Amino acid sequence: MLSRGVTFVHGGFARVGGVETLAANLLLALRARNLQTELVCWSGSGENENPALMGLARSGVRVSRFGLRLGCRWGWPDTAMVLQGWRRLADSEVLVFGKMLHRRAHRLMLPLRRRMILITPYRPSEMWAERQPENEILNSFESIIVQANAFEDDLRRFGYIGKTFTLPHPPPSVQGTSSWPTGSRLQVGFLGRLVPDKNLKYLIVSFSRLRAMGIDAELQVYGDGPEREAIQLLSNEIGLAPFVHFHGNQDRSAISASIDSCHVFAFSSRTEGQCLSALEILARGRRVVGTPVGAFPEFLDGLLGSIAPLADPGAFAAALKAVAFPILEGKIMPAEVQQAYEVRFPRQRVIEDYLRILGCSDWNGQRNQHR
């Protein structure tokens, strides 16, 4: 007998990442409705103690975590996860994917004939630029939730014929209002993983152009990853070492203070989805400059920020200056940014829409009972 529950099928679950934050936010929102919720995943490299997974377990989400981590290229961890978690997957009524599994693992699940729903982690044309998913796998999803209209257009070009819903990732709530950082120096921030897709060398060069415009500014980099050494080296080579500060990964408890320490945040990404880091930043009343990728072009305007070119450091620097200038002049306050954010991203309404799409808006009151 099927349980009336939702299982998030995740694959690798790292300590930090937008897809992981999406999974945690959605599972916690569902759990708050006393719905049966489960996460099936395998742990990424070095994830012996994953705070996000531990927090989900404490909240009542059942976490089925499997340990095989080698052979990602060939889909071994995904395949092992599906085989070991078969009963969990078979017992759930709705399977939600924050990213697609390896095609071998996904084919194993097709005979289950469960309601499968994908939430796009990145814009499809950016995510599948080199190899698009096979038609059988893509159309095994009953519905795909996208974060921008352009994402749906991509899916149709790739041959998807199912239902689509345009809906942001569950946005963070506005919690408190802080003033701008003290002092006359502009504080520019970045929050995220230091990986190639974030294109941070471009951000460093753009920041150097900003200072060349006569703007007294510092760049605060919050996050870590394999690109850190190369980015630090570039900063040193072009004389920015005194003005670029690397803070490493931030505990969840420290992120709000890190965001509040800056006036504006910059994202130089080559590919994105909704960019949950940007939503967290906007929820704290800080404006964002982003590149024309992912969902950025459909929400970064007005009080929330602006779009900057992907291959023109001078224009990126000019966009940063234009977004920061009214802040430094006292013409925009954090509370105004937060109000604009709440209008664009009403958390409660978004959560209700997710419940409706998942088909569990009438499941209130059902307790999380694990067999």
Steps between C-alpha positions, in 0.01 A plus 500: 500500500635842405567757769363846429845647526758702309850369444771734377739295282820696506809306400812659651428732792785742571545715810438823309313567176189651350342165414561376852342817641200448272456145628528606862259793461239296320522201735477720808199685357325170430597363840348808665166378359552164674542328165700182464831613355817318409835578340685229310857597416864406510764711673749699301871473557597574860141519623532287812311757705269710287326772706216537251422128506521490879264798524246334271511183706442695821197669343333166434600450138608144442848505346615189314864565427725260314877501508634411154679808367734373227422476130270801459590524132353157438201546732603242757395699810162588347443140391597358840275755671198398290560128556557533875212744543260313274238433766498864609451614142233240429301589811481873431224657294700798370869504407654847473836557332714808557734376228493210257676181595734316268301350214578144613356566846199685359410212267488269802219711646280509189318173583387652832252719309490754781418867462842648424551877512822682410595843636760643263828581678632709207367636174462193273690647202792579733476175694481275193716702263722202420257211531124513538310224683343221301138560406377197697662630818399863454138407438485263795437809713131571541581865569806722496514809722706779343610834640461715189301500176819455298558167677168368368593608147821298531312191616265514204795527261650192664176309436326505837121465456386483864371769734715790612452749784695822537574541868803623696676281749344543845634847586645589840286714727591857583624497859600833645652803336859612541657832402768538237861433605669793666784689337539658157658200325267300273476137609431260211421139586488156342329206670526151355727218396835584344458278194559559126132565419504804731757661268671680786812602308269720296363648822853576622588678176168689504566605859842635396322712236264630768793620708660649187185715469599665825261300721655419838376144540577163657386157382388254768496138376287264710535136401763248404582256226762378253539841332606682814876473447478617137278795593733605783798474265328721242411755769864516606628526142288805416566674831164440666619295797434780758147543369376140446426298812429126507289385794443133412179308554254661738293319762128551451495703820759744356355556152264784596785697660719436196232632266440803721871589483465593131313765300453301181572147373634394162453174308711442190362151426514324165193294591237523773156387602307713746816573702379456856798695631366804316158454662658480845689819426190684378307383806759686711448819297818487289485563126648257246681535167494183289582377152228420240482130587248283682206686649696821566360692200141443616534646849809720529361843425383811683576495871623140491801567277602474137654283229859545384670354188678167518810597300564870565673575833467875451123475449470264798686754714274779371192296597641452850563871530149585380336261748721611791489877441146565634587287804807707580298817440236387751227491234418130555463327835509124574132497601403623153691215336335252736153632420564464126633147563188398694278620217697298244557194722208446743619195692167371628335518159795322340480220758127461436568477127755225561249305709243535225739386226617204705136408551520507878325827586219297657730273702512725809494314825649176371777402740843392398489130583794291389479128468 
